[in-house]
């Protein structure tokens, strides 16, 4: 006859075996997923290597020179003069780095030496600019102007110009 303790031990042993089998099965599934991902990564790396080799082949100077001679009539290409190349410090400054125009400074009340007394407060989107000259009048304390920031955002897009460079 089986005692109740033996039945409890059999149930515990069966539960432990079930949990062990479940964990083992999940681990095998995860290992299979890892193998699939490694295979995909290897395929992508091989594709990148192949594309780099293809790019190197297509951009060989000898090949490009032959193409230039073949299509000279159609393309009318000319060599770049050394004076056409510019160094970064010779380029104009970005629109985002330009100082604000005088009319914006006047609208903010900061033109002709008044900027030392006033401190503008700027927030995102619509920019409320609060100015306080320290005067005791009510109109000076409540002086607030709204400047539209959308005009400034249009200039930021012009600074993000794609050059077509392959170096990243």
Backbone as a printed PyTorch tensor [residue, N CA C, xyz], in Angstrom:
tensor([[[  0.8160,  -1.1670,   0.0000],
         [  0.0000,   0.0000,   0.0000],
         [  0.8730,   1.2490,   0.0000]],

        [[  0.3870,   2.2080,  -0.7330],
         [  1.1340,   3.4510,  -0.8430],
         [  0.7060,   4.4020,   0.2650]],

        [[  1.6870,   4.9490,   0.8060],
         [  1.4000,   5.9320,   1.8370],
         [  1.1290,   7.2830,   1.1710]],

        [[  0.5560,   8.1910,   1.8490],
         [  0.2370,   9.5160,   1.3130],
         [  1.5240,  10.2920,   1.0150]],

        [[  2.5710,  10.0350,   1.8200],
         [  3.8590,  10.6980,   1.5860],
         [  4.4390,  10.2600,   0.2430]],

        [[  4.3170,   8.9850,  -0.0930],
         [  4.8140,   8.4850,  -1.3680],
         [  4.0440,   9.1300,  -2.5350]],

        [[  2.7810,   9.3050,  -2.3880],
         [  1.9680,   9.9300,  -3.4360],
         [  2.3830,  11.3850,  -3.6300]],

        [[  2.6440,  12.0950,  -2.5370],
         [  3.0840,  13.4930,  -2.6110],
         [  4.4270,  13.5630,  -3.3280]],

        [[  5.3590,  12.6530,  -3.0020],
         [  6.6660,  12.6410,  -3.6460],
         [  6.5460,  12.3420,  -5.1520]],

        [[  5.6690,  11.4540,  -5.5210],
         [  5.4580,  11.1330,  -6.9340],
         [  4.9020,  12.3570,  -7.6740]],

        [[  3.9670,  13.0580,  -7.0600],
         [  3.3930,  14.2610,  -7.6710],
         [  4.4640,  15.3400,  -7.8160]],

        [[  5.2840,  15.5360,  -6.7810],
         [  6.3630,  16.5360,  -6.8310],
         [  7.3720,  16.1690,  -7.9100]],

        [[  7.7440,  14.8970,  -8.0070],
         [  8.6930,  14.4350,  -9.0060],
         [  8.1200,  14.6360, -10.4170]],

        [[  6.8580,  14.3470, -10.6070],
         [  6.2260,  14.5390, -11.9130],
         [  6.1750,  16.0280, -12.2700]],

        [[  5.8530,  16.8710, -11.3110],
         [  5.8180,  18.3160, -11.5460],
         [  7.2080,  18.8410, -11.8890]],

        [[  8.2280,  18.3660, -11.1670],
         [  9.6030,  18.7960, -11.4360],
         [ 10.0370,  18.3580, -12.8330]],

        [[  9.6760,  17.1440, -13.2280],
         [ 10.0220,  16.6560, -14.5580],
         [  9.3180,  17.4790, -15.6250]],

        [[  8.0780,  17.8420, -15.3900],
         [  7.3180,  18.6550, -16.3470],
         [  7.9370,  20.0460, -16.4910]],

        [[  8.2860,  20.6580, -15.3740],
         [  8.9040,  21.9850, -15.4000],
         [ 10.2620,  21.9130, -16.1020]],

        [[ 11.0450,  20.8890, -15.8110],
         [ 12.3530,  20.7240, -16.4350],
         [ 12.2140,  20.5580, -17.9500]],

        [[ 11.2680,  19.7330, -18.3840],
         [ 11.0520,  19.5090, -19.7970],
         [ 10.6040,  20.8180, -20.4770]],

        [[  9.7140,  21.5880, -19.8340],
         [  9.2270,  22.8440, -20.3990],
         [ 10.3670,  23.8390, -20.5700]],

        [[ 11.2170,  23.9640, -19.5550],
         [ 12.3610,  24.8730, -19.6200],
         [ 13.3260,  24.4420, -20.7240]],

        [[ 13.5770,  23.1360, -20.8290],
         [ 14.4710,  22.6250, -21.8610],
         [ 13.9010,  22.9180, -23.2500]],

        [[ 12.5960,  22.7260, -23.4170],
         [ 11.9570,  22.9750, -24.7020],
         [ 12.0320,  24.4590, -25.0830]],

        [[ 11.7910,  25.3450, -24.1280],
         [ 11.8880,  26.7820, -24.3780],
         [ 13.3150,  27.1840, -24.7290]],

        [[ 14.2990,  26.6030, -24.0420],
         [ 15.7000,  26.9050, -24.3280],
         [ 16.0770,  26.4600, -25.7400]],

        [[ 15.5870,  25.2930, -26.1610],
         [ 15.8650,  24.8230, -27.5190],
         [ 15.2250,  25.7350, -28.5570]],

        [[ 14.0130,  26.2140, -28.2930],
         [ 13.3610,  27.1480, -29.2120],
         [ 14.1450,  28.4520, -29.3210]],

        [[ 14.6000,  28.9760, -28.1950],
         [ 15.3960,  30.2090, -28.2030],
         [ 16.7130,  29.9950, -28.9400]],

        [[ 17.3350,  28.8430, -28.7530],
         [ 18.5870,  28.5430, -29.4450],
         [ 18.3730,  28.4950, -30.9540]],

        [[ 17.2430,  27.9390, -31.3750],
         [ 16.9180,  27.8940, -32.8040],
         [ 16.7130,  29.3100, -33.3520]],

        [[ 16.0450,  30.1820, -32.5760],
         [ 15.8690,  31.5770, -32.9830],
         [ 17.2220,  32.2750, -33.1140]],

        [[ 18.1140,  32.0290, -32.1680],
         [ 19.4520,  32.6290, -32.2180],
         [ 20.1910,  32.1620, -33.4660]],

        [[ 20.0900,  30.9060, -33.8030],
         [ 20.7510,  30.3820, -35.0020],
         [ 20.1900,  31.0350, -36.2630]],

        [[ 18.8700,  31.2070, -36.3040],
         [ 18.2630,  31.8700, -37.4630],
         [ 18.7430,  33.3100, -37.5830]],

        [[ 18.7890,  34.0200, -36.4490],
         [ 19.2630,  35.4020, -36.4700],
         [ 20.7240,  35.4920, -36.8910]],

        [[ 21.5490,  34.5700, -36.3990],
         [ 22.9570,  34.5600, -36.7970],
         [ 23.0990,  34.3010, -38.2900]],

        [[ 22.2580,  33.4210, -38.8320],
         [ 22.2960,  33.1480, -40.2680],
         [ 21.8810,  34.3910, -41.0570]],

        [[ 20.8500,  35.0990, -40.5920],
         [ 20.4270,  36.3230, -41.2560],
         [ 21.5130,  37.3850, -41.1960]],

        [[ 22.1710,  37.5190, -40.0440],
         [ 23.2550,  38.4920, -39.8900],
         [ 24.3930,  38.1560, -40.8390]],

        [[ 24.7440,  36.8750, -40.9210],
         [ 25.8170,  36.4440, -41.8230],
         [ 25.4530,  36.7570, -43.2740]],

        [[ 24.1910,  36.5210, -43.6510],
         [ 23.7370,  36.8180, -45.0030],
         [ 23.8410,  38.3180, -45.2920]],

        [[ 23.4310,  39.1460, -44.3400],
         [ 23.5130,  40.5950, -44.5200],
         [ 24.9640,  41.0550, -44.6230]],

        [[ 25.8510,  40.4930, -43.7900],
         [ 27.2680,  40.8590, -43.8660],
         [ 27.8580,  40.4630, -45.2110]],

        [[ 27.4910,  39.2820, -45.6990],
         [ 27.9710,  38.8490, -47.0100],
         [ 27.4400,  39.7610, -48.1100]],

        [[ 26.1920,  40.1840, -47.9960],
         [ 25.6060,  41.0860, -48.9810],
         [ 26.3240,  42.4340, -48.9610]],

        [[ 26.6220,  42.9390, -47.7730],
         [ 27.3450,  44.2070, -47.6500],
         [ 28.7260,  44.0850, -48.2780]],

        [[ 29.4310,  42.9820, -48.0020],
         [ 30.7490,  42.7700, -48.5950],
         [ 30.6630,  42.7130, -50.1120]],

        [[ 29.6410,  42.0400, -50.6270],
         [ 29.4580,  41.9460, -52.0760],
         [ 29.1760,  43.3200, -52.6770]],

        [[ 28.3300,  44.1040, -52.0230],
         [ 28.0270,  45.4430, -52.5260],
         [ 29.2380,  46.3580, -52.4730]],

        [[ 30.0570,  46.2340, -51.4340],
         [ 31.2900,  47.0320, -51.3590],
         [ 32.2500,  46.6510, -52.4800]],

        [[ 32.3570,  45.3610, -52.7570],
         [ 33.2240,  44.9140, -53.8500],
         [ 32.6830,  45.4170, -55.1880]],

        [[ 31.3690,  45.3630, -55.3550],
         [ 30.7550,  45.8500, -56.5850],
         [ 30.9900,  47.3540, -56.7370]],

        [[ 30.8570,  48.1070, -55.6390],
         [ 31.0940,  49.5470, -55.6710],
         [ 32.5520,  49.8350, -56.0260]],

        [[ 33.4670,  49.0920, -55.4480],
         [ 34.8820,  49.2850, -55.7590],
         [ 35.1550,  49.0010, -57.2380]],

        [[ 34.5000,  48.0050, -57.7610],
         [ 34.6670,  47.6740, -59.1750],
         [ 34.0930,  48.7740, -60.0620]],

        [[ 32.9290,  49.2790, -59.7150],
         [ 32.2870,  50.3050, -60.5250],
         [ 32.9890,  51.6540, -60.4720]],

        [[ 33.6850,  51.9450, -59.3860],
         [ 34.3350,  53.2430, -59.2290],
         [ 35.8380,  53.1960, -59.4990]],

        [[ 36.3020,  52.1820, -60.1920],
         [ 37.7180,  52.1290, -60.5460],
         [ 38.0410,  53.2860, -61.4830]],

        [[ 39.1250,  53.9990, -61.2290],
         [ 39.4700,  55.1460, -62.0740],
         [ 39.6230,  54.7820, -63.5540]],

        [[ 40.2140,  53.6310, -63.8560],
         [ 40.3820,  53.2390, -65.2580],
         [ 39.0350,  53.0620, -65.9400]],

        [[ 38.1040,  52.4230, -65.2850],
         [ 36.7760,  52.2080, -65.8510],
         [ 36.0600,  53.5270, -66.0520]],

        [[ 36.1290,  54.4160, -65.0490],
         [ 35.4650,  55.7110, -65.1670],
         [ 36.0800,  56.5550, -66.2870]],

        [[ 37.3980,  56.4590, -66.4360],
         [ 38.0570,  57.2140, -67.5030],
         [ 37.5960,  56.7250, -68.8780]],

        [[ 37.4480,  55.4060, -69.0320],
         [ 36.9400,  54.8540, -70.3020],
         [ 35.5130,  55.3320, -70.5600]],

        [[ 34.6710,  55.3490, -69.5010],
         [ 33.2980,  55.8200, -69.6740],
         [ 33.2500,  57.2960, -70.0470]],

        [[ 34.1540,  58.0840, -69.4750],
         [ 34.2020,  59.5090, -69.8030],
         [ 34.5640,  59.7040, -71.2650]],

        [[ 35.5300,  58.9350, -71.7420],
         [ 35.9080,  59.0810, -73.1570],
         [ 34.7840,  58.6170, -74.0790]],

        [[ 34.0700,  57.5680, -73.7090],
         [ 32.9820,  57.0680, -74.5450],
         [ 31.8300,  58.0720, -74.5980]],

        [[ 31.4870,  58.6600, -73.4700],
         [ 30.3290,  59.5460, -73.3960],
         [ 30.7110,  61.0290, -73.3430]],

        [[ 31.8870,  61.3880, -73.8030],
         [ 32.3430,  62.7860, -73.7550],
         [ 31.4110,  63.7030, -74.5300]],

        [[ 30.9400,  63.2740, -75.6940],
         [ 30.0440,  64.0940, -76.5080],
         [ 28.7290,  64.3730, -75.7750]],

        [[ 28.1780,  63.3680, -75.1170],
         [ 26.8870,  63.5230, -74.4490],
         [ 26.9960,  64.2970, -73.1440]],

        [[ 28.0030,  63.9720, -72.3430],
         [ 28.1190,  64.5550, -71.0070],
         [ 28.8570,  65.8910, -70.9910]],

        [[ 29.7950,  66.0790, -71.8950],
         [ 30.6300,  67.2810, -71.9570],
         [ 31.2680,  67.5760, -70.5960]],

        [[ 31.9180,  66.5690, -70.0470],
         [ 32.5650,  66.6940, -68.7490],
         [ 33.8980,  67.4120, -68.8900]],

        [[ 34.2810,  68.1420, -67.8530],
         [ 35.5750,  68.8250, -67.8230],
         [ 36.2090,  68.5660, -66.4650]],

        [[ 37.5130,  68.6400, -66.4120],
         [ 38.2140,  68.4250, -65.1380],
         [ 37.9290,  69.5840, -64.1760]],

        [[ 37.9590,  69.2790, -62.9110],
         [ 37.7260,  70.2890, -61.8860],
         [ 39.0110,  71.0660, -61.6530]],

        [[ 38.9110,  72.3660, -61.7400],
         [ 40.0770,  73.2200, -61.4810],
         [ 40.3240,  73.2710, -59.9810]],

        [[ 41.5950,  73.3560, -59.5670],
         [ 41.8820,  73.4200, -58.1310],
         [ 41.2570,  74.6360, -57.4580]],

        [[ 40.9830,  75.6790, -58.2040],
         [ 40.3760,  76.8710, -57.6000],
         [ 38.8890,  76.6820, -57.3190]],

        [[ 38.2920,  75.6220, -57.8680],
         [ 36.8720,  75.3700, -57.6240],
         [ 36.6220,  74.6690, -56.2980]],

        [[ 37.6440,  74.1260, -55.6870],
         [ 37.4930,  73.4170, -54.4220],
         [ 37.5530,  74.4180, -53.2720]],

        [[ 36.7240,  74.2360, -52.2860],
         [ 36.6730,  75.1490, -51.1440],
         [ 36.9230,  74.3810, -49.8580]],

        [[ 37.5790,  75.0580, -48.9420],
         [ 37.7790,  74.5000, -47.6110],
         [ 36.5600,  74.8400, -46.7530]],

        [[ 36.2970,  74.0660, -45.6890],
         [ 35.1010,  74.3270, -44.8680],
         [ 35.0360,  75.7520, -44.3200]],

        [[ 36.1650,  76.3520, -43.9770],
         [ 36.1240,  77.6980, -43.4130],
         [ 35.7890,  78.7540, -44.4690]],

        [[ 35.8590,  78.3920, -45.7630],
         [ 35.5120,  79.3240, -46.8310],
         [ 34.0190,  79.3080, -47.1610]],

        [[ 33.2950,  78.3390, -46.6550],
         [ 31.8670,  78.2250, -46.9260],
         [ 31.0860,  79.2440, -46.1130]],

        [[ 29.9260,  79.6880, -46.6070],
         [ 29.1190,  80.6300, -45.8150],
         [ 28.5550,  79.9470, -44.5770]],

        [[ 28.2640,  80.7480, -43.5780],
         [ 27.7410,  80.1750, -42.3370],
         [ 26.3110,  79.6830, -42.5350]],

        [[ 25.9060,  78.7540, -41.7030],
         [ 24.5680,  78.1830, -41.7720],
         [ 23.5280,  79.2310, -41.3950]],

        [[ 22.3190,  79.0920, -41.9380],
         [ 21.2640,  80.0480, -41.6120],
         [ 20.9220,  80.0290, -40.1290]],

        [[ 21.0630,  78.8850, -39.5120],
         [ 20.7690,  78.7950, -38.0800],
         [ 21.7670,  79.6010, -37.2590]],

        [[ 22.9990,  79.8030, -37.7940],
         [ 24.0310,  80.5330, -37.0660],
         [ 24.0100,  82.0310, -37.3480]],

        [[ 23.2080,  82.4850, -38.3170],
         [ 23.1520,  83.9010, -38.6510],
         [ 22.5320,  84.6850, -37.5070]],

        [[ 23.0060,  85.9100, -37.2720],
         [ 22.3640,  86.7370, -36.2460],
         [ 20.9820,  87.1580, -36.7330]],

        [[ 20.0560,  87.4270, -35.8200],
         [ 18.7030,  87.8100, -36.2430],
         [ 18.7380,  89.1710, -36.9340]],

        [[ 17.8120,  89.4060, -37.8690],
         [ 17.7670,  90.7020, -38.5510],
         [ 17.4260,  91.8340, -37.5910]],

        [[ 17.7130,  93.0590, -38.0070],
         [ 17.5190,  94.2230, -37.1380],
         [ 16.0520,  94.4390, -36.7980]],

        [[ 15.1260,  94.1300, -37.7390],
         [ 13.7150,  94.3560, -37.4480],
         [ 13.1950,  93.4400, -36.3470]],

        [[ 13.7500,  92.2260, -36.2430],
         [ 13.3560,  91.3270, -35.1590],
         [ 13.8860,  91.8550, -33.8360]],

        [[ 15.1210,  92.3770, -33.8690],
         [ 15.6790,  92.9500, -32.6450],
         [ 14.8670,  94.1600, -32.1940]],

        [[ 14.4250,  94.9840, -33.1550],
         [ 13.6150,  96.1380, -32.7880],
         [ 12.2610,  95.7030, -32.2270]],

        [[ 11.6890,  94.6480, -32.8300],
         [ 10.4020,  94.1550, -32.3450],
         [ 10.5310,  93.6310, -30.9230]],

        [[ 11.6960,  93.1000, -30.6080],
         [ 11.9230,  92.6110, -29.2450],
         [ 12.3520,  93.7480, -28.3260]],

        [[ 12.5940,  94.9370, -28.9150],
         [ 13.0090,  96.0720, -28.0950],
         [ 14.4490,  95.9770, -27.6620]],

        [[ 15.2770,  95.3450, -28.4670],
         [ 16.6580,  95.1210, -28.0600],
         [ 17.6500,  95.8870, -28.9410]],

        [[ 17.2010,  96.7490, -29.8030],
         [ 18.1000,  97.4450, -30.7130],
         [ 18.7380,  98.6430, -30.0330]],

        [[ 19.8820,  99.0750, -30.4940],
         [ 20.6270, 100.2640, -30.0880],
         [ 20.8210, 100.3890, -28.5870]],

        [[ 21.5160,  99.4210, -28.0300],
         [ 21.9520,  99.5150, -26.6510],
         [ 20.9120,  99.1590, -25.6190]],

        [[ 19.6850,  98.8830, -25.9880],
         [ 18.6510,  98.5370, -25.0250],
         [ 18.7640,  97.0840, -24.5760]],

        [[ 19.5850,  96.2840, -25.2690],
         [ 19.6710,  94.8660, -24.9600],
         [ 20.3280,  94.6040, -23.6180]],

        [[ 21.0760,  95.5640, -23.1000],
         [ 21.7150,  95.3540, -21.8100],
         [ 20.6960,  95.3900, -20.6830]],

        [[ 19.5680,  96.1030, -20.8800],
         [ 18.5810,  96.2170, -19.8270],
         [ 17.5180,  95.1260, -19.8820]],

        [[ 17.2930,  94.5440, -21.0830],
         [ 16.1800,  93.6130, -21.2450],
         [ 16.6920,  92.2010, -21.4480]],

        [[ 15.9680,  91.2570, -20.8790],
         [ 16.3140,  89.8480, -21.0260],
         [ 15.1420,  89.1310, -21.6570]],

        [[ 15.3010,  88.6210, -22.9000],
         [ 14.1810,  87.9160, -23.5320],
         [ 14.0210,  86.5140, -22.9690]],

        [[ 12.7590,  86.0750, -22.8730],
         [ 12.4480,  84.7140, -22.4590],
         [ 11.8440,  84.0040, -23.6520]],

        [[ 12.4000,  82.8620, -24.0520],
         [ 11.9770,  82.1820, -25.2680],
         [ 11.4790,  80.7900, -24.9210]],

        [[ 10.3440,  80.3880, -25.5240],
         [  9.8160,  79.0350, -25.3770],
         [  9.6480,  78.4310, -26.7490]],

        [[  9.3260,  77.1410, -26.8300],
         [  9.1740,  76.4490, -28.1090],
         [  7.8870,  76.8440, -28.7900]],

        [[  7.8470,  76.6920, -30.1120],
         [  6.6460,  77.0040, -30.8840],
         [  6.4900,  78.4960, -31.0110]],

        [[  5.4170,  79.0390, -30.4910],
         [  5.2500,  80.4860, -30.4290],
         [  6.1180,  80.9830, -29.3010]],

        [[  6.8850,  82.0130, -29.5750],
         [  7.8510,  82.4770, -28.5870],
         [  7.3400,  83.7380, -27.8910]],

        [[  6.8900,  83.6350, -26.6470],
         [  6.5840,  84.8660, -25.9290],
         [  7.8850,  85.4680, -25.4190]],

        [[  8.0810,  86.7330, -25.7090],
         [  9.2980,  87.4050, -25.2880],
         [  8.8970,  88.4260, -24.2390]],

        [[  9.3360,  88.2030, -23.0150],
         [  9.0090,  89.1060, -21.9310],
         [ 10.1800,  90.0480, -21.7270]],

        [[  9.8760,  91.3260, -21.6560],
         [ 10.9240,  92.3080, -21.4220],
         [ 10.5600,  93.1030, -20.1880]],

        [[ 11.5560,  93.3830, -19.3540],
         [ 11.3270,  94.1500, -18.1390],
         [ 12.4930,  95.1060, -17.9910]],

        [[ 12.2440,  96.4060, -18.0900],
         [ 13.3080,  97.3910, -18.0030],
         [ 13.5580,  97.8370, -16.5740]],

        [[ 12.7840,  97.3540, -15.6800],
         [ 12.9640,  97.7500, -14.2880],
         [ 12.1340,  98.9750, -13.9440]],

        [[ 11.3840,  99.5010, -14.9010],
         [ 10.5490, 100.6790, -14.6440],
         [  9.3520, 100.2850, -13.7980]],

        [[  8.7660, 101.2720, -13.0900],
         [  7.6690, 100.9850, -12.1850],
         [  6.3150, 101.0930, -12.8730]],

        [[  6.2960, 101.4130, -14.1590],
         [  5.0030, 101.5780, -14.8210],
         [  4.3890, 100.2210, -15.0970]],

        [[  3.0650, 100.1890, -15.1410],
         [  2.3440,  98.9370, -15.3810],
         [  2.5500,  98.4620, -16.8020]],

        [[  2.6730,  99.3770, -17.7600],
         [  2.8380,  98.9670, -19.1440],
         [  4.2080,  98.3220, -19.3550]],

        [[  5.2060,  98.7480, -18.6480],
         [  6.5300,  98.1490, -18.7960],
         [  6.5670,  96.7560, -18.2020]],

        [[  5.8030,  96.5180, -17.1310],
         [  5.8030,  95.1990, -16.5020],
         [  5.0090,  94.1890, -17.3080]],

        [[  3.9800,  94.6340, -18.0350],
         [  3.1340,  93.7290, -18.7820],
         [  3.5320,  93.6290, -20.2580]],

        [[  4.6660,  94.1680, -20.6330],
         [  5.0920,  94.1830, -22.0390],
         [  5.4780,  92.7770, -22.4850]],

        [[  4.6730,  92.2080, -23.3830],
         [  4.9210,  90.8580, -23.9040],
         [  4.6080,  90.8610, -25.3860]],

        [[  5.4940,  90.2700, -26.1890],
         [  5.2630,  90.1620, -27.6200],
         [  5.3680,  88.7050, -28.0260]],

        [[  4.6100,  88.3260, -29.0660],
         [  4.6380,  86.9720, -29.6010],
         [  5.3720,  87.0250, -30.9370]],

        [[  6.4020,  86.1860, -31.0640],
         [  7.1660,  86.0920, -32.3040],
         [  6.9430,  84.7070, -32.8680]],

        [[  6.5680,  84.5950, -34.1300],
         [  6.2830,  83.3120, -34.7670],
         [  7.5830,  82.5780, -35.0390]],

        [[  7.7000,  81.3520, -34.5110],
         [  8.9180,  80.5510, -34.6710],
         [  8.9090,  79.7670, -35.9670]],

        [[  7.7700,  79.7090, -36.6800],
         [  7.7200,  78.9350, -37.9200],
         [  8.6040,  79.5480, -38.9910]],

        [[  8.7760,  80.8430, -38.9880],
         [  9.6530,  81.4730, -39.9670],
         [ 11.0940,  81.0390, -39.7390]],

        [[ 11.4970,  80.8610, -38.4720],
         [ 12.8470,  80.4110, -38.1750],
         [ 13.0410,  78.9520, -38.5610]],

        [[ 11.9870,  78.1200, -38.4040],
         [ 12.0910,  76.7000, -38.7170],
         [ 12.3060,  76.4640, -40.1920]],

        [[ 11.7930,  77.3440, -41.0630],
         [ 11.9740,  77.1680, -42.5040],
         [ 13.4420,  77.2850, -42.8670]],

        [[ 14.2010,  78.1170, -42.1640],
         [ 15.6260,  78.2710, -42.4410],
         [ 16.4320,  77.0750, -41.9880]],

        [[ 15.9550,  76.3560, -40.9710],
         [ 16.7020,  75.2000, -40.4750],
         [ 16.7600,  74.0830, -41.4970]],

        [[ 15.6920,  73.9190, -42.3080],
         [ 15.6810,  72.8640, -43.3130],
         [ 16.7260,  73.1170, -44.3870]],

        [[ 17.0180,  74.3780, -44.6610],
         [ 17.9950,  74.6990, -45.6940],
         [ 19.4010,  74.3210, -45.2390]],

        [[ 19.6250,  74.2220, -43.9300],
         [ 20.9480,  73.8600, -43.4360],
         [ 21.2080,  72.3640, -43.5370]],

        [[ 20.1770,  71.5530, -43.6510],
         [ 20.3220,  70.1050, -43.7390],
         [ 20.2980,  69.6970, -45.2070]],

        [[ 21.4320,  69.8450, -45.8670],
         [ 21.5250,  69.5700, -47.2950],
         [ 22.2780,  68.2630, -47.4770]],

        [[ 21.7000,  67.3530, -48.2680],
         [ 22.3760,  66.0820, -48.5570],
         [ 23.4320,  66.3420, -49.6170]],

        [[ 24.6390,  65.8510, -49.3800],
         [ 25.7240,  66.0810, -50.3190],
         [ 25.9610,  64.9090, -51.2330]],

        [[ 25.3570,  63.7630, -50.9750],
         [ 25.5690,  62.5900, -51.8140],
         [ 26.8310,  61.8460, -51.4460]],

        [[ 27.4250,  62.1610, -50.3260],
         [ 28.6430,  61.4820, -49.9090],
         [ 28.3370,  60.0760, -49.4450]],

        [[ 29.2490,  59.1300, -49.7180],
         [ 29.0360,  57.7630, -49.2880],
         [ 29.6370,  57.4990, -47.9240]],

        [[ 30.4770,  58.4000, -47.4400],
         [ 31.0800,  58.2130, -46.1150],
         [ 30.0380,  58.5510, -45.0690]],

        [[ 29.8820,  57.6770, -44.0870],
         [ 28.9030,  57.9250, -43.0280],
         [ 29.5720,  57.9220, -41.7010]]])
